[in-house]
Amino acid sequence: MADNNPYPGENNTGHIWDDNIRELDNPVPGWWMIAFWASIIFFFGYGVLYPMYPIGQKPTQGVLGWTQIKEYQEGLDEVMAVRAEFENQLKEMTAQEILANPGLADYTEASVRVLFGDNCAPCHGGGGQGGPGYPVLADDDWLFGGTVETIQQTITMGRKGIMTAHGKILSDAEADKLVDAIVAGDPQSDPNFLQKGCIACHGMDGKGMQMLGSANLTDGIYRFVPGEGQSIKDSVKQTILHGVNDVTDPQTREAVMPSFGDRLSKDEIKKLAVFVYKFGGGQ
Amino acid sequence: MSAEQKSPQQSAIDELYDEAEHWNLNTGEETIHAKRMGGTWRKIKWLSASVWILLFIVPYLRIGDRQAILFDIPNRQFHILNMTILPQDFWMLSLLLLFFALLLAVSTALVGRVYCGYFCFQTVWTDVFTWLDEKLEGTPPKRRKLDKAKLDFTKFRIKFTKHFIWLLISVLTGISFVAWFYDAYDLWSDIFSLQAGSTAYGTIALFTAGTYVLAGYMREQACFWLCPYARIQGVMVDNTTLVPTYDFKRGEPRGRIVKGQSEDERTTGDCVDCKQCIAVCPTGVDIRHGQQEGCITCGLCIDACDLVMEKIDRPKGLIRYESLDVLEGGENRPLFKRPRVWVYGLIMSVALAGIGYGLSTLDALELKVIHARQPLFVLLSTGSIQNKYTLKVLNKMTKDVPVTITATGPEGLILVDADGIIAKHGKVTPRTVFLRVPKSNLKGENTPIIFQVEGEMSGEVFMGTRMSVFIGPKY
């Protein structure tokens, strides 16, 4: 700081550096002061109108009574109001009736897509294309039936496949022969199909029984797709030898679909059934 | 020398010099009152300006029960004569814009700012407004006097009439513009029954204010300070471009005619410094300084100079359309040595060809096919492969039409769920369909498929086709 101010009469504060850099004591510009006071007024005004001061257990609530969750709810209500017209109609209708009405079926498909994505797509894929170990929903090969009512029932109750392991009653060579017959699409050609009791569940013709959820063995569509490095024959043989959900066999196939009856409402399940049906395999 | 002794030629020259002091360069501080005189370019200017009459009359032409040209924005369709253009065809607009952008470029390369001088709405409307000035208030000196005069009844009457007519033209301009987007006959009745809607009133108000202010007050200032094209075009001019040019070799050194001096004794150039070229210039520039930002190349100075040259028996064309190359004694480069011109031309013809192709293939029924991606295909229990498609049928006709969809592809192809589609008019109707092909009939992973849509309206059959693909397993 210089003792003798070399720049008198220019209202500097006396802080001078490098001989000529001075700190001046100029007033703040008018526009800046206006903005400054306006911000202070805004601050208090905001505190009156909106939740703000953390006093006590809860902050002050503001005279407008605004909350974030209320604003969210209002937005949601707006969407729901638009949907209500359709949703009210759907309530009264069966899944079959919805399918018969093109406009409502389109609405159902569009509105339930998110629900399918949340609940079904992790296993069955976004387009019902299935996944390793999980069935395809877009084809017409249904273990438990492909009518929209059955699909509805499947979603509500869940499904669990059962097949005992046959490793103990079939030699390796016998199993290979049986696999060959099945992959050729003609399981009956192997006498073991009858003798080892396959027909009990898969039927005389090997086309499966939807009451039991047993697979059609003649159409070349397999519930369990071959794993890494496996051929179709390896995969079929694994299923025959170790069964499905057979607790006595540690190498058994797992095939459980959980029940959604507790998680989703009846209407939601009805809409999902329509959605799944429209993948292209509904019957 | 007394007035009686003057030759007619001499008195005409004296008149020119008498008024020469009025003509000053435009510095933006004073209203320019340009002198109006006839001539070749003046006539051409009126002719080119008359193109804008279309703005006022075309909206009233009709084809059948609708406007011949209507840009119907609320319904997302443009009607141009017999064609209906939907948002799906809008790629053509980009080609149209490309065409006009290059038209501006190529015309500027050839003949300078010809758009500014002869066609631009700013120039044309200003020209009409100043024509009214002349008719109502008289010649430029009178106008200047009137501007300075105190407001009395006569001044008020003249000014009121002028501004009233200006406003009338402005309002008519606004309404005519809106009429391209709004049924013109309905527009008039809606305007007066107060039912035209805020967009229509707002646009009319905007155009009224714009016309009144830009053509009435801003005038050449808009060209100087507002218009980007004025600047862009300025840099597109080159040495070979034909622009109004003052022949300085012939004109300089300029000098006033000395009384009694014979032509042989003259030491000055052809320019007699009468400033008539500045007098007539609507932007108030002095062309003798060469090409400059203010010159809109309207050619009015050529008319003025020719008239003077005629009076004093010197050859015409002291100011004329000429390129800088020729003026400096060179020759004009032939067109094939000006790649700018023909490259622009080439791109323009490509754009035109694209628009021509687009317009000739505008179908009344259009089909779009989207193949489902998840899953690409599924195997059915019958041994067939199934693919899922979303069809989008666009119907550009005026009525809903039941359509039949067919698909051709490999043997044994079955189309499912494609029955009973009714294509809604002016809209896209979506439908999910399935194709099934026996696996044994598929030759490879991808098989081409052709979808066709067919509909009938008033006895005429309309068709649309679309290629797609059928996807099967790899093995």
Contacts between the chains, C-beta under 8 A, distances in Angstrom:
chain1	res1	chain2	res2	distance
A	125	B	374	6.3
A	125	B	375	7.2
A	126	B	374	5.3
A	127	B	372	6.4
A	127	B	373	7.2
A	127	B	374	3.0
A	127	B	375	5.6
A	128	B	374	8.0
A	128	B	375	7.3
A	129	B	374	5.3
A	129	B	375	3.3
A	129	B	378	7.5
A	130	B	375	7.7
A	136	B	375	7.1
A	136	B	378	6.0
A	138	B	375	5.6
A	138	B	378	4.7
A	138	B	386	7.8
A	138	B	388	7.3
A	139	B	378	4.1
A	139	B	379	6.1
A	139	B	380	5.8
A	139	B	381	7.4
A	139	B	386	7.2
A	140	B	380	5.0
A	140	B	381	5.5
A	140	B	382	7.8
A	140	B	386	7.9
A	141	B	380	7.3
A	141	B	381	4.6
A	216	B	381	6.3
A	219	B	380	8.0
A	219	B	381	4.0
A	219	B	382	7.5
A	219	B	383	7.0
A	220	B	379	6.8
A	220	B	383	6.6
A	221	B	379	5.6
A	221	B	380	7.9
A	221	B	381	6.1
A	278	B	432	7.3
A	279	B	388	7.8
A	280	B	378	7.0
A	280	B	386	6.0
A	280	B	388	5.4
A	280	B	434	5.2
A	281	B	378	7.2
A	281	B	380	7.8
